[in-house]
């Protein structure tokens, strides 16, 4: 079981990854719909990493999130 400090650290990492992905996607695709922003903000770190990598080469949102 994780300690409180580990959980807080992990949440901080997840939030930082979500912010980075949101910035990248906003830059590439413009204003993101609220449901997409929420999906990114609540995603697990592994998913965020995968989406970030996909976003680098994607031409649209569907290529990133599917």
Secondary structure by P-SEA (a helix, b strand, c coil): cccaaaaaaaaaaaaaaaaaaaaaaaaccccccaaaaaaaaaccaaaaaaaaaaaacccccccccc
